[in-house]
Amino acid sequence: MLNKKIEKALNEQVEKEGYSSALYLAMASWAEVKGMAGIASWLYVQSDEERLHMLKFIRYINERGGKAIVPALRQPGKDQSNVKKMFEEVLKHEQFISASINEIVALCVAERDYTTQHWIQWFVNEQIEEEANATKILDKLNLIGDGNLYLFDRDIMSLRAAEGADAAVAT
């Protein structure tokens, strides 16, 4: 049975994961309308992943005897000024999510909820990967400067494939 403090923190994370999905969906739509199909595809996949993260939290809360709450989500911004600033926002958002996950870990330790502490380690590792991926993308964008995004847009999905290969090697 989840203690109420842990249940509350996990439900707050449900909202954050849902917002993450909506944020990346809005970014994907913006990129698609701007003709950047590759960037849009990367962001659509990212949005789907965040939705799955939200579902993991919901299912865990319910399985542990709590009651998951599906919140209303605040609407993310609709427009981006440019691709680099958008991915800077992605990195900043992933760092925010990492800090939130770490707060849950600390709460689990304080509340001696070792089951949830063990379960949430998957998210700790996931956030390391998410921040690294955003940083790699920003590194690539810094290399091309304010120049032509055509090749970057075309190749961004190959970065996702490389990320998956790197994860397979690490396990």
C-alpha positions as CSV (number, residue, x, y, z in Angstrom):
1,M,0.0,0.0,0.0
2,L,1.4,3.4,-1.0
3,N,1.7,6.0,1.7
4,K,-0.2,9.2,1.0
5,K,2.9,11.3,0.6
6,I,4.3,9.0,-2.0
7,E,1.0,8.7,-3.7
8,K,0.7,12.5,-3.9
9,A,4.2,12.8,-5.4
10,L,3.6,10.1,-7.9
11,N,0.3,11.7,-9.0
12,E,2.1,15.1,-9.4
13,Q,4.6,13.2,-11.6
14,V,1.6,11.9,-13.7
15,E,0.8,15.5,-14.5
16,K,4.4,16.4,-15.4
17,E,4.7,13.4,-17.7
18,G,1.4,14.3,-19.4
19,Y,2.5,17.8,-19.8
20,S,5.8,16.6,-21.3
21,S,3.8,14.6,-23.9
22,A,1.7,17.6,-24.7
23,L,4.8,19.9,-24.9
24,Y,6.6,17.6,-27.4
25,L,3.4,17.2,-29.4
26,A,3.0,21.0,-29.7
27,M,6.7,21.2,-30.8
28,A,6.2,18.4,-33.3
29,S,3.2,20.2,-34.8
30,W,5.2,23.4,-35.1
31,A,8.1,21.7,-36.8
32,E,5.8,19.8,-39.2
33,V,4.0,23.0,-40.2
34,K,7.5,24.6,-40.8
35,G,8.4,21.7,-43.2
36,M,10.8,19.9,-40.9
37,A,9.4,16.4,-41.1
38,G,12.4,14.8,-39.5
39,I,12.4,17.0,-36.5
40,A,8.6,16.6,-36.2
41,S,9.0,12.8,-36.4
42,W,11.6,12.8,-33.6
43,L,9.3,15.0,-31.4
44,Y,6.2,12.8,-32.1
45,V,8.1,9.8,-30.9
46,Q,9.2,11.7,-27.9
47,S,5.6,12.7,-27.2
48,D,4.6,9.1,-27.4
49,E,7.3,8.1,-25.0
50,E,6.2,10.7,-22.4
51,R,2.7,9.4,-22.6
52,L,3.9,5.9,-21.9
53,H,5.8,7.3,-18.9
54,M,2.6,8.8,-17.6
55,L,0.8,5.5,-18.0
56,K,3.6,3.7,-16.1
57,F,3.0,6.0,-13.2
58,I,-0.7,5.6,-13.4
59,R,-0.5,1.8,-13.4
60,Y,2.1,1.7,-10.6
61,I,0.0,3.9,-8.4
62,N,-3.1,1.8,-8.9
63,E,-1.2,-1.5,-8.6
64,R,0.2,-0.4,-5.2
65,G,-3.3,0.4,-3.8
66,G,-3.3,4.1,-4.5
67,K,-5.6,6.0,-6.7
68,A,-4.1,7.5,-9.8
69,I,-5.5,10.9,-10.9
70,V,-5.6,11.9,-14.5
71,P,-5.2,15.6,-14.4
72,A,-6.2,18.3,-16.8
73,L,-3.1,19.5,-18.6
74,R,-2.0,23.0,-19.1
75,Q,-1.5,24.0,-22.7
76,P,2.0,24.3,-23.9
77,G,3.2,27.1,-26.1
78,K,2.2,26.8,-29.7
79,D,5.1,28.5,-31.5
80,Q,8.9,28.3,-31.3
81,S,11.3,31.0,-32.4
82,N,13.8,28.5,-33.9
83,V,14.9,24.9,-33.8
84,K,17.9,25.5,-31.5
85,K,15.9,27.4,-28.9
86,M,13.3,24.7,-29.1
87,F,15.9,22.0,-28.3
88,E,17.3,24.2,-25.5
89,E,13.8,24.2,-24.1
90,V,13.7,20.4,-24.5
91,L,16.9,20.1,-22.5
92,K,15.7,22.5,-19.8
93,H,12.4,20.5,-19.5
94,E,14.2,17.2,-19.2
95,Q,16.4,18.6,-16.5
96,F,13.2,19.7,-14.7
97,I,11.8,16.2,-15.0
98,S,15.1,14.7,-13.7
99,A,15.0,17.0,-10.6
100,S,11.4,15.9,-10.0
101,I,12.2,12.2,-10.2
102,N,15.1,12.8,-7.9
103,E,12.8,14.5,-5.4
104,I,10.6,11.3,-5.5
105,V,13.6,9.2,-4.8
106,A,14.5,11.3,-1.8
107,L,11.0,11.1,-0.5
108,C,11.0,7.3,-0.9
109,V,14.2,7.1,1.2
110,A,12.7,9.4,3.8
111,E,9.5,7.4,3.9
112,R,11.3,4.1,3.8
113,D,9.4,3.0,0.7
114,Y,12.0,0.8,-0.8
115,T,9.6,-0.8,-3.3
116,T,8.9,2.5,-5.0
117,Q,12.5,3.6,-4.7
118,H,13.5,0.5,-6.6
119,W,10.7,0.9,-9.1
120,I,11.5,4.5,-9.9
121,Q,15.2,3.7,-10.7
122,W,14.0,3.0,-14.2
123,F,13.0,6.6,-14.5
124,V,16.3,7.8,-13.0
125,N,18.2,5.9,-15.8
126,E,15.7,7.1,-18.4
127,Q,16.3,10.7,-17.5
128,I,20.1,10.3,-17.8
129,E,19.4,9.1,-21.4
130,E,16.9,11.9,-22.1
131,E,19.3,14.7,-21.0
132,A,22.2,13.1,-22.9
133,N,20.0,12.9,-26.1
134,A,19.0,16.5,-25.9
135,T,22.6,17.6,-25.3
136,K,23.7,15.6,-28.3
137,I,21.1,17.3,-30.5
138,L,22.2,20.7,-29.2
139,D,25.8,19.8,-30.0
140,K,24.8,19.0,-33.6
141,L,22.8,22.2,-33.9
142,N,25.8,24.2,-32.5
143,L,28.0,22.6,-35.2
144,I,25.8,23.7,-38.0
145,G,25.2,27.2,-36.5
146,D,22.4,29.3,-38.0
147,G,23.0,27.6,-41.3
148,N,21.0,25.1,-43.3
149,L,18.9,22.7,-41.3
150,Y,18.1,20.5,-44.2
151,L,20.7,17.7,-43.4
152,F,19.9,17.9,-39.7
153,D,16.2,17.6,-40.3
154,R,16.9,14.6,-42.6
155,D,19.2,12.9,-40.2
156,I,17.7,13.5,-36.8
157,M,15.8,10.1,-36.8
158,S,19.2,8.4,-37.3
159,L,20.2,10.0,-34.0
160,R,17.3,8.2,-32.3
161,A,18.4,4.9,-33.9
162,A,21.9,5.4,-32.7
163,E,20.5,6.2,-29.2
164,G,18.7,2.9,-29.2
165,A,21.9,1.1,-30.3
166,D,23.9,2.8,-27.6
167,A,21.3,1.7,-25.0
168,A,21.5,-1.9,-26.2
169,V,25.3,-1.9,-25.9
170,A,25.1,-0.4,-22.3
171,T,22.8,-3.2,-21.0
